[in-house]
Each structure stands twice: as C-alpha cells, then as structure tokens.
Amino acid sequence: MELLIIKSGKDYIRFKDNNYLTVQLHKASVFPFDHMDIVHQHKARLKEKGFIKISIKKLILTEKDL
C-alpha cells in the first residue's frame, strides 16, 4: 500500500481541528494518492504558516506474517 505523508524538516505533519502539528511518524496524517490535490493545498498552507522544508513523501506499507 502506498500513501502520501507531509514532512517539515525531520518532523511529520498532523492535520487536526484545522491546525497543523509537528509529530512523529506514528501520529502523522496520511492520505491516499487520489487526494494529491488536497496534499498540495496543505503544503501551500504550511508554507504560509511559516513551516520550513515542506516535502511530500510516499509512505510504502507492507504486510508480512510474523
């Protein structure tokens, strides 16, 4: 499974209650690829709010039996 995730420097971004928070990976907001336009809107808003080094990353999840 491939998802989109937004980073600011080394931190990940969580979008909650119309606010942006820097968090660790396990708390970050993730988006399906068909929401790319929404992710770019978030990226633009993050830049407006003063976040630095904003990047969109592909998060690849795999499932394996233990």
A tleap script that builds the chain and sets N, CA, C and O, in Angstrom:
source leaprc.protein.ff14SB
mol = sequence {
  NMET GLU LEU LEU ILE ILE LYS SER GLY LYS
  ASP TYR ILE ARG PHE LYS ASP ASN ASN TYR
  LEU THR VAL GLN LEU HIE LYS ALA SER VAL
  PHE PRO PHE ASP HIE MET ASP ILE VAL HIE
  GLN HIE LYS ALA ARG LEU LYS GLU LYS GLY
  PHE ILE LYS ILE SER ILE LYS LYS LEU ILE
  LEU THR GLU LYS ASP CLEU
}
set mol.1.N position { 0.849 -1.168 0.000 }
set mol.1.CA position { 0.000 0.000 0.000 }
set mol.1.C position { 0.895 1.231 0.000 }
set mol.1.O position { 1.900 1.280 0.708 }
set mol.2.N position { 0.521 2.225 -0.799 }
set mol.2.CA position { 1.270 3.465 -0.860 }
set mol.2.C position { 0.365 4.623 -0.461 }
set mol.2.O position { -0.763 4.744 -0.940 }
set mol.3.N position { 0.876 5.466 0.416 }
set mol.3.CA position { 0.142 6.622 0.915 }
set mol.3.C position { 1.030 7.856 0.818 }
set mol.3.O position { 2.242 7.744 0.636 }
set mol.4.N position { 0.428 9.018 0.937 }
set mol.4.CA position { 1.171 10.281 0.954 }
set mol.4.C position { 1.266 10.802 2.378 }
set mol.4.O position { 0.340 10.658 3.176 }
set mol.5.N position { 2.403 11.407 2.678 }
set mol.5.CA position { 2.649 11.966 4.001 }
set mol.5.C position { 3.431 13.266 3.809 }
set mol.5.O position { 4.196 13.399 2.854 }
set mol.6.N position { 3.240 14.210 4.708 }
set mol.6.CA position { 3.902 15.515 4.589 }
set mol.6.C position { 4.927 15.667 5.716 }
set mol.6.O position { 4.660 15.338 6.872 }
set mol.7.N position { 6.096 16.172 5.349 }
set mol.7.CA position { 7.155 16.405 6.329 }
set mol.7.C position { 7.532 17.876 6.364 }
set mol.7.O position { 7.403 18.595 5.374 }
set mol.8.N position { 8.000 18.303 7.524 }
set mol.8.CA position { 8.609 19.617 7.703 }
set mol.8.C position { 9.967 19.356 8.334 }
set mol.8.O position { 10.071 19.110 9.536 }
set mol.9.N position { 11.000 19.413 7.513 }
set mol.9.CA position { 12.322 19.040 8.011 }
set mol.9.C position { 12.328 17.559 8.368 }
set mol.9.O position { 12.002 16.710 7.538 }
set mol.10.N position { 12.702 17.256 9.610 }
set mol.10.CA position { 12.741 15.860 10.064 }
set mol.10.C position { 11.428 15.412 10.694 }
set mol.10.O position { 11.250 14.230 10.988 }
set mol.11.N position { 10.511 16.351 10.900 }
set mol.11.CA position { 9.235 16.049 11.551 }
set mol.11.C position { 8.141 15.764 10.525 }
set mol.11.O position { 8.236 16.155 9.362 }
set mol.12.N position { 7.114 15.081 10.984 }
set mol.12.CA position { 5.945 14.791 10.159 }
set mol.12.C position { 4.815 15.734 10.570 }
set mol.12.O position { 4.828 16.300 11.663 }
set mol.13.N position { 3.843 15.890 9.678 }
set mol.13.CA position { 2.745 16.818 9.917 }
set mol.13.C position { 1.454 16.053 10.209 }
set mol.13.O position { 1.115 15.074 9.544 }
set mol.14.N position { 0.756 16.539 11.224 }
set mol.14.CA position { -0.577 16.038 11.541 }
set mol.14.C position { -1.541 17.210 11.368 }
set mol.14.O position { -1.312 18.305 11.882 }
set mol.15.N position { -2.619 16.957 10.637 }
set mol.15.CA position { -3.664 17.952 10.441 }
set mol.15.C position { -4.841 17.551 11.318 }
set mol.15.O position { -5.447 16.499 11.117 }
set mol.16.N position { -5.162 18.403 12.300 }
set mol.16.CA position { -6.234 18.081 13.234 }
set mol.16.C position { -6.914 19.375 13.674 }
set mol.16.O position { -6.251 20.342 14.048 }
set mol.17.N position { -8.239 19.380 13.624 }
set mol.17.CA position { -9.027 20.541 14.069 }
set mol.17.C position { -8.560 21.841 13.400 }
set mol.17.O position { -8.445 22.878 14.053 }
set mol.18.N position { -8.295 21.770 12.095 }
set mol.18.CA position { -7.847 22.919 11.309 }
set mol.18.C position { -6.517 23.505 11.777 }
set mol.18.O position { -6.241 24.682 11.549 }
set mol.19.N position { -5.703 22.693 12.426 }
set mol.19.CA position { -4.369 23.100 12.870 }
set mol.19.C position { -3.342 22.109 12.351 }
set mol.19.O position { -3.663 20.958 12.056 }
set mol.20.N position { -2.108 22.568 12.245 }
set mol.20.CA position { -1.001 21.714 11.840 }
set mol.20.C position { -0.070 21.518 13.029 }
set mol.20.O position { 0.303 22.474 13.709 }
set mol.21.N position { 0.294 20.276 13.265 }
set mol.21.CA position { 1.192 19.926 14.359 }
set mol.21.C position { 2.374 19.149 13.803 }
set mol.21.O position { 2.215 18.371 12.863 }
set mol.22.N position { 3.563 19.352 14.375 }
set mol.22.CA position { 4.694 18.505 14.025 }
set mol.22.C position { 4.703 17.335 15.006 }
set mol.22.O position { 4.617 17.516 16.220 }
set mol.23.N position { 4.811 16.124 14.440 }
set mol.23.CA position { 4.690 14.902 15.236 }
set mol.23.C position { 5.681 13.855 14.740 }
set mol.23.O position { 6.375 14.059 13.744 }
set mol.24.N position { 5.733 12.741 15.447 }
set mol.24.CA position { 6.498 11.587 14.989 }
set mol.24.C position { 5.659 10.824 13.965 }
set mol.24.O position { 4.456 11.052 13.842 }
set mol.25.N position { 6.297 9.931 13.242 }
set mol.25.CA position { 5.651 9.215 12.148 }
set mol.25.C position { 4.335 8.555 12.545 }
set mol.25.O position { 3.363 8.630 11.794 }
set mol.26.N position { 4.284 7.918 13.696 }
set mol.26.CA position { 3.091 7.157 14.062 }
set mol.26.C position { 1.869 8.037 14.350 }
set mol.26.O position { 0.762 7.514 14.481 }
set mol.27.N position { 2.042 9.344 14.449 }
set mol.27.CA position { 0.931 10.273 14.691 }
set mol.27.C position { 0.593 11.122 13.463 }
set mol.27.O position { -0.354 11.907 13.501 }
set mol.28.N position { 1.346 10.976 12.386 }
set mol.28.CA position { 1.191 11.834 11.211 }
set mol.28.C position { -0.092 11.524 10.434 }
set mol.28.O position { -0.594 10.401 10.447 }
set mol.29.N position { -0.596 12.542 9.766 }
set mol.29.CA position { -1.732 12.368 8.857 }
set mol.29.C position { -1.223 11.734 7.570 }
set mol.29.O position { -0.168 12.107 7.058 }
set mol.30.N position { -1.977 10.776 7.054 }
set mol.30.CA position { -1.642 10.130 5.785 }
set mol.30.C position { -2.830 10.264 4.839 }
set mol.30.O position { -3.978 10.368 5.270 }
set mol.31.N position { -2.532 10.260 3.547 }
set mol.31.CA position { -3.551 10.482 2.532 }
set mol.31.C position { -3.375 9.473 1.396 }
set mol.31.O position { -2.245 9.112 1.066 }
set mol.32.N position { -4.472 9.015 0.797 }
set mol.32.CA position { -4.352 8.166 -0.386 }
set mol.32.C position { -3.887 9.004 -1.578 }
set mol.32.O position { -4.022 10.227 -1.572 }
set mol.33.N position { -3.345 8.347 -2.590 }
set mol.33.CA position { -2.805 9.053 -3.743 }
set mol.33.C position { -3.861 9.865 -4.488 }
set mol.33.O position { -3.521 10.870 -5.112 }
set mol.34.N position { -5.111 9.469 -4.442 }
set mol.34.CA position { -6.135 10.230 -5.156 }
set mol.34.C position { -6.504 11.534 -4.453 }
set mol.34.O position { -7.375 12.266 -4.922 }
set mol.35.N position { -5.843 11.829 -3.325 }
set mol.35.CA position { -6.027 13.101 -2.614 }
set mol.35.C position { -4.810 14.016 -2.786 }
set mol.35.O position { -4.557 14.887 -1.953 }
set mol.36.N position { -4.063 13.810 -3.873 }
set mol.36.CA position { -2.847 14.598 -4.115 }
set mol.36.C position { -3.141 16.100 -4.129 }
set mol.36.O position { -2.335 16.889 -3.635 }
set mol.37.N position { -4.287 16.506 -4.691 }
set mol.37.CA position { -4.611 17.935 -4.736 }
set mol.37.C position { -4.791 18.507 -3.334 }
set mol.37.O position { -4.387 19.642 -3.080 }
set mol.38.N position { -5.388 17.748 -2.422 }
set mol.38.CA position { -5.566 18.183 -1.031 }
set mol.38.C position { -4.207 18.294 -0.339 }
set mol.38.O position { -3.969 19.230 0.425 }
set mol.39.N position { -3.325 17.344 -0.607 }
set mol.39.CA position { -1.991 17.360 -0.010 }
set mol.39.C position { -1.227 18.609 -0.466 }
set mol.39.O position { -0.539 19.235 0.340 }
set mol.40.N position { -1.338 18.974 -1.734 }
set mol.40.CA position { -0.670 20.185 -2.223 }
set mol.40.C position { -1.275 21.442 -1.594 }
set mol.40.O position { -0.560 22.414 -1.353 }
set mol.41.N position { -2.574 21.432 -1.327 }
set mol.41.CA position { -3.205 22.564 -0.634 }
set mol.41.C position { -2.653 22.687 0.787 }
set mol.41.O position { -2.352 23.788 1.248 }
set mol.42.N position { -2.523 21.551 1.478 }
set mol.42.CA position { -1.940 21.559 2.825 }
set mol.42.C position { -0.505 22.089 2.773 }
set mol.42.O position { -0.100 22.883 3.622 }
set mol.43.N position { 0.254 21.647 1.779 }
set mol.43.CA position { 1.645 22.099 1.645 }
set mol.43.C position { 1.709 23.615 1.502 }
set mol.43.O position { 2.541 24.264 2.137 }
set mol.44.N position { 0.839 24.181 0.677 }
set mol.44.CA position { 0.821 25.633 0.482 }
set mol.44.C position { 0.459 26.358 1.781 }
set mol.44.O position { 1.063 27.380 2.105 }
set mol.45.N position { -0.514 25.842 2.520 }
set mol.45.CA position { -0.908 26.464 3.789 }
set mol.45.C position { 0.207 26.377 4.824 }
set mol.45.O position { 0.429 27.316 5.589 }
set mol.46.N position { 0.902 25.256 4.846 }
set mol.46.CA position { 2.018 25.098 5.780 }
set mol.46.C position { 3.094 26.157 5.515 }
set mol.46.O position { 3.628 26.746 6.455 }
set mol.47.N position { 3.410 26.399 4.246 }
set mol.47.CA position { 4.395 27.425 3.898 }
set mol.47.C position { 3.919 28.804 4.348 }
set mol.47.O position { 4.706 29.599 4.860 }
set mol.48.N position { 2.621 29.089 4.154 }
set mol.48.CA position { 2.055 30.367 4.582 }
set mol.48.C position { 2.168 30.552 6.093 }
set mol.48.O position { 2.340 31.673 6.573 }
set mol.49.N position { 2.072 29.450 6.844 }
set mol.49.CA position { 2.119 29.498 8.304 }
set mol.49.C position { 3.552 29.483 8.840 }
set mol.49.O position { 3.753 29.509 10.054 }
set mol.50.N position { 4.544 29.442 7.956 }
set mol.50.CA position { 5.931 29.543 8.393 }
set mol.50.C position { 6.660 28.232 8.609 }
set mol.50.O position { 7.788 28.231 9.101 }
set mol.51.N position { 6.042 27.118 8.252 }
set mol.51.CA position { 6.758 25.846 8.342 }
set mol.51.C position { 7.849 25.833 7.276 }
set mol.51.O position { 7.690 26.424 6.208 }
set mol.52.N position { 8.951 25.158 7.570 }
set mol.52.CA position { 10.085 25.162 6.651 }
set mol.52.C position { 10.346 23.761 6.104 }
set mol.52.O position { 9.923 22.758 6.680 }
set mol.53.N position { 11.047 23.722 4.988 }
set mol.53.CA position { 11.459 22.470 4.347 }
set mol.53.C position { 10.274 21.500 4.202 }
set mol.53.O position { 10.373 20.335 4.589 }
set mol.54.N position { 9.174 21.977 3.653 }
set mol.54.CA position { 7.988 21.149 3.475 }
set mol.54.C position { 8.199 20.215 2.289 }
set mol.54.O position { 8.598 20.652 1.209 }
set mol.55.N position { 7.931 18.940 2.492 }
set mol.55.CA position { 8.046 17.975 1.400 }
set mol.55.C position { 6.924 16.940 1.507 }
set mol.55.O position { 6.423 16.632 2.588 }
set mol.56.N position { 6.563 16.429 0.356 }
set mol.56.CA position { 5.564 15.361 0.273 }
set mol.56.C position { 6.325 14.076 0.014 }
set mol.56.O position { 7.170 14.016 -0.880 }
set mol.57.N position { 6.031 13.059 0.786 }
set mol.57.CA position { 6.716 11.772 0.660 }
set mol.57.C position { 5.714 10.666 0.398 }
set mol.57.O position { 4.542 10.758 0.763 }
set mol.58.N position { 6.205 9.616 -0.245 }
set mol.58.CA position { 5.411 8.412 -0.440 }
set mol.58.C position { 5.734 7.455 0.705 }
set mol.58.O position { 6.891 7.089 0.912 }
set mol.59.N position { 4.720 7.062 1.433 }
set mol.59.CA position { 4.871 6.105 2.525 }
set mol.59.C position { 4.450 4.747 1.994 }
set mol.59.O position { 3.314 4.583 1.550 }
set mol.60.N position { 5.354 3.764 2.032 }
set mol.60.CA position { 5.076 2.439 1.496 }
set mol.60.C position { 4.920 1.475 2.662 }
set mol.60.O position { 5.848 1.274 3.446 }
set mol.61.N position { 3.727 0.878 2.766 }
set mol.61.CA position { 3.441 -0.088 3.829 }
set mol.61.C position { 3.423 -1.493 3.251 }
set mol.61.O position { 2.865 -1.729 2.179 }
set mol.62.N position { 4.033 -2.412 3.964 }
set mol.62.CA position { 3.963 -3.812 3.573 }
set mol.62.C position { 3.473 -4.632 4.760 }
set mol.62.O position { 3.686 -4.274 5.918 }
set mol.63.N position { 2.827 -5.715 4.449 }
set mol.63.CA position { 2.304 -6.601 5.493 }
set mol.63.C position { 3.001 -7.942 5.362 }
set mol.63.O position { 3.059 -8.518 4.276 }
set mol.64.N position { 3.532 -8.439 6.480 }
set mol.64.CA position { 4.225 -9.728 6.491 }
set mol.64.C position { 3.795 -10.522 7.709 }
set mol.64.O position { 3.550 -9.960 8.776 }
set mol.65.N position { 3.707 -11.809 7.545 }
set mol.65.CA position { 3.411 -12.674 8.682 }
set mol.65.C position { 4.606 -12.722 9.624 }
set mol.65.O position { 5.760 -12.682 9.198 }
set mol.66.N position { 4.302 -12.807 10.909 }
set mol.66.CA position { 5.379 -12.945 11.899 }
set mol.66.C position { 5.563 -14.400 12.261 }
set mol.66.O position { 6.421 -14.728 13.080 }
savepdb mol mol.pdb
quit
